[in-house]
């Protein structure tokens, strides 16, 4: 499983999301995209099918968190969409995660999507953890413990900040995936993120996938911003990135 850059399609409508993806129609490398709550709740499952038809891999980021049986049923409903990855909250506990995996792994359904557990949101800092959530442990310790629970439940990896990726791999293995939001280009706005790194730094930290939204979707030239993220994070040659590696337009 190679490293990749995921582009967060945080748009309020399917029309806007598809118009953004139109920018990449001539790209040899189709971006791996993240479809989150805003887009999925406004457009429903059909937006996933439309994006898949365009040749994009999809991380369906709905963060299920409920009683185990409800999560199992929710995952059973999602498994036929053809997404490549989806997730739930590790804070729901081991049983909930196991039931989610069972719902996603139904017999006769072909290859299942990867299932990833959210540890702590990258908008959460140590103060929030202690004062609002009443978790009196260090952030890295909490994230690692949630990761251990996810591995016990049979999941494929976790969503964490790039600051925790190295330790996750050291303790839980290189094949246990780390998907890391909170990635920004150096010098760019961090927005509502608290624990951030650049794509290059996330690569050095051992992230398997990085998630970038506004630094790409709101860029003056989104295609070039995406290419720059790929250049910094992925092990691809300039040839594979196309002939416009220097930002030249067609």
C-alpha positions as CSV (number, residue, x, y, z in Angstrom):
1,X,0.0,0.0,0.0
2,X,1.8,3.1,-1.2
3,X,1.6,6.6,0.3
4,X,-1.0,8.9,-1.2
5,X,-2.5,12.4,-0.9
6,X,-6.2,12.5,-0.2
7,X,-8.1,15.7,-1.3
8,X,-11.0,16.5,1.0
9,X,-14.0,17.4,-1.0
10,X,-15.5,19.7,1.6
11,X,-18.1,21.3,-0.7
12,X,-21.8,22.0,0.2
13,X,-23.1,20.5,-3.1
14,X,-22.3,17.8,-5.5
15,X,-22.3,20.3,-8.4
16,X,-19.4,22.2,-6.8
17,X,-17.5,19.0,-6.0
18,X,-17.8,17.7,-9.5
19,X,-16.9,21.0,-11.0
20,X,-13.7,20.9,-8.9
21,X,-12.9,17.4,-10.1
22,X,-13.4,18.6,-13.7
23,X,-10.1,20.4,-13.2
24,X,-8.4,17.0,-13.0
25,X,-10.0,15.3,-16.0
26,X,-6.8,15.5,-18.1
27,X,-4.5,14.4,-15.2
28,X,-2.9,11.0,-15.6
29,X,-3.0,10.7,-11.8
30,X,-6.6,11.0,-10.5
31,X,-6.6,12.3,-6.9
32,X,-7.7,10.0,-4.1
33,X,-10.6,12.0,-2.6
34,X,-12.3,12.2,0.8
35,X,-16.1,12.5,0.9
36,X,-17.2,13.8,4.3
37,X,-20.4,14.5,6.1
38,X,-21.2,17.8,4.4
39,X,-21.2,16.5,0.9
40,X,-22.6,13.0,1.7
41,X,-25.5,14.4,3.7
42,X,-26.4,16.9,1.0
43,X,-26.2,14.6,-1.9
44,X,-26.5,11.0,-0.6
45,X,-24.9,7.9,-1.9
46,X,-25.3,8.9,-5.5
47,X,-22.4,11.4,-5.3
48,X,-20.1,8.5,-4.3
49,X,-21.2,6.6,-7.4
50,X,-20.6,9.6,-9.7
51,X,-17.1,10.2,-8.3
52,X,-16.2,6.5,-8.6
53,X,-17.3,6.6,-12.3
54,X,-14.7,9.3,-12.8
55,X,-11.9,6.9,-11.7
56,X,-11.2,8.3,-8.2
57,X,-10.5,6.2,-5.1
58,X,-12.7,7.4,-2.3
59,X,-12.3,7.6,1.5
60,X,-15.9,7.9,2.9
61,X,-15.4,9.9,6.1
62,X,-18.6,9.5,8.1
63,X,-17.0,8.6,11.5
64,X,-19.7,6.2,12.7
65,X,-20.2,6.2,16.4
66,X,-23.2,4.5,18.0
67,X,-24.1,1.3,19.8
68,X,-22.4,-1.8,18.2
69,X,-25.4,-3.2,16.5
70,X,-26.3,0.2,14.9
71,X,-22.8,0.7,13.6
72,X,-22.8,-2.9,12.2
73,X,-26.0,-2.1,10.3
74,X,-24.6,1.3,9.1
75,X,-21.5,-0.4,7.7
76,X,-23.6,-3.1,6.0
77,X,-25.5,-0.3,4.2
78,X,-22.2,1.4,3.1
79,X,-20.3,-1.7,1.9
80,X,-22.0,-1.8,-1.5
81,X,-21.0,1.8,-2.5
82,X,-17.6,0.7,-3.8
83,X,-15.6,3.1,-1.6
84,X,-12.0,2.2,-0.9
85,X,-11.9,3.3,2.8
86,X,-14.3,4.3,5.5
87,X,-14.1,5.0,9.2
88,X,-15.6,5.0,12.7
89,X,-14.7,6.5,16.1
90,X,-12.3,4.5,18.2
91,X,-13.9,6.0,21.3
92,X,-16.9,3.7,20.7
93,X,-14.9,0.8,22.0
94,X,-13.6,-2.5,20.8
95,X,-16.9,-4.2,20.5
96,X,-18.4,-1.4,18.4
97,X,-15.3,-1.5,16.1
98,X,-15.6,-5.3,15.7
99,X,-19.2,-5.1,14.9
100,X,-18.5,-2.4,12.4
101,X,-15.9,-4.6,10.7
102,X,-18.3,-7.5,10.6
103,X,-21.0,-5.3,8.9
104,X,-18.5,-4.2,6.3
105,X,-17.2,-7.7,5.6
106,X,-20.4,-9.4,4.6
107,X,-20.1,-12.7,2.8
108,X,-20.2,-12.7,-1.0
109,X,-19.6,-8.9,-1.1
110,X,-16.1,-9.1,-2.7
111,X,-13.2,-7.1,-1.4
112,X,-14.2,-4.9,1.5
113,X,-13.1,-1.3,2.0
114,X,-10.4,-0.5,4.5
115,X,-11.8,0.3,7.9
116,X,-10.0,3.0,9.9
117,X,-10.6,4.3,13.4
118,X,-10.6,7.9,14.3
119,X,-8.4,8.4,17.5
120,X,-8.5,12.1,18.3
121,X,-9.5,14.9,16.0
122,X,-6.7,17.1,14.8
123,X,-8.7,20.1,16.1
124,X,-8.4,18.7,19.6
125,X,-5.4,19.9,21.7
126,X,-4.2,18.8,25.1
127,X,-6.2,21.5,26.9
128,X,-9.5,20.4,25.2
129,X,-8.6,16.8,26.0
130,X,-8.2,17.5,29.7
131,X,-10.6,20.3,30.4
132,X,-13.5,19.5,28.1
133,X,-13.3,15.7,27.6
134,X,-11.9,15.0,31.1
135,X,-9.2,12.7,29.7
136,X,-6.2,13.3,31.9
137,X,-3.6,11.6,29.8
138,X,-1.0,12.9,27.3
139,X,-2.4,13.1,23.8
140,X,0.1,10.7,22.3
141,X,-0.7,8.1,25.0
142,X,-4.5,8.4,24.3
143,X,-4.0,8.1,20.6
144,X,-1.7,5.1,20.9
145,X,-4.2,3.3,23.3
146,X,-7.1,3.9,20.9
147,X,-4.9,2.6,18.1
148,X,-4.2,-0.6,20.1
149,X,-7.9,-1.0,20.6
150,X,-8.5,-0.6,16.9
151,X,-5.9,-3.3,16.1
152,X,-7.4,-5.6,18.6
153,X,-10.8,-5.1,16.9
154,X,-9.2,-6.1,13.5
155,X,-9.2,-2.7,11.9
156,X,-6.7,-1.7,9.2
157,X,-5.4,1.5,10.8
158,X,-6.2,4.8,12.4
159,X,-6.9,8.5,11.7
160,X,-4.4,10.5,13.8
161,X,-2.3,13.6,13.4
162,X,1.0,13.2,11.7
163,X,2.6,13.9,15.1
164,X,1.5,10.5,16.3
165,X,2.2,8.5,13.1
166,X,5.7,7.4,13.9
167,X,4.8,6.0,17.3
168,X,1.8,4.3,16.0
169,X,4.0,2.4,13.5
170,X,6.7,1.7,16.1
171,X,4.1,0.1,18.5
172,X,1.5,-1.4,16.1
173,X,3.5,-2.2,13.0
174,X,4.3,-0.6,9.6
175,X,1.3,-2.3,8.0
176,X,-1.1,-0.7,10.4
177,X,-2.1,2.4,8.4
178,X,-2.0,6.0,9.5
179,X,-4.3,8.5,7.8
180,X,-3.3,12.0,8.8
181,X,-5.3,15.2,8.4
182,X,-3.9,18.4,9.7
183,X,-1.4,18.8,6.8
184,X,-0.7,22.2,5.5
185,X,1.9,23.7,3.2
186,X,4.6,25.6,5.1
187,X,3.6,29.2,5.6
188,X,-0.1,28.5,4.9
189,X,-3.1,29.1,7.2
190,X,-3.7,26.3,9.7
191,X,-7.4,27.2,10.0
192,X,-9.1,25.2,12.8
193,X,-6.3,22.6,13.0
194,X,-4.2,22.4,16.1
195,X,-1.6,19.6,15.4
196,X,-0.3,20.2,11.9
197,X,2.7,19.4,9.6
198,X,3.7,20.0,6.0
199,X,3.5,17.2,3.5
200,X,7.3,16.7,3.6
201,X,7.2,16.5,7.4
202,X,4.3,14.1,7.4
203,X,6.2,11.9,5.0
204,X,9.2,11.9,7.3
205,X,7.0,11.1,10.3
206,X,5.7,8.0,8.6
207,X,2.2,8.9,7.5
208,X,0.7,6.5,5.0
209,X,-1.9,8.9,3.7
210,X,-2.3,12.6,4.2
211,X,-5.6,14.5,3.9
212,X,-5.5,18.1,2.5
213,X,-8.6,20.2,1.9
214,X,-8.5,24.0,1.8
215,X,-4.8,24.2,0.9
216,X,-5.7,22.5,-2.4
217,X,-9.4,23.2,-3.0
218,X,-9.1,26.9,-2.2
219,X,-5.8,27.4,-4.0
220,X,-5.4,29.8,-6.9
221,X,-4.4,26.8,-9.0
222,X,-5.8,23.6,-7.3
223,X,-4.2,21.2,-9.8
224,X,-0.7,22.7,-9.2
225,X,-1.3,22.7,-5.4
226,X,-2.2,19.0,-5.6
227,X,0.8,18.2,-7.7
228,X,3.0,20.1,-5.1
229,X,1.5,18.0,-2.3
230,X,2.2,14.8,-4.3
231,X,5.8,16.0,-5.0
232,X,6.4,16.6,-1.4
233,X,4.7,13.5,0.0
234,X,4.8,10.7,-2.6
235,X,7.6,8.7,-4.1
236,X,6.8,9.4,-7.7
237,X,9.0,10.5,-10.5
238,X,8.4,13.7,-12.4
239,X,7.5,11.6,-15.4
240,X,4.6,10.1,-13.6
241,X,3.4,13.6,-12.6
242,X,3.1,14.7,-16.2
243,X,4.9,17.3,-18.3
244,X,3.6,20.3,-16.4
245,X,5.7,19.6,-13.3
246,X,6.9,23.2,-13.3
247,X,3.4,24.6,-13.2
248,X,3.1,25.3,-16.9
249,X,-0.4,25.3,-18.2
250,X,-1.5,23.4,-21.3
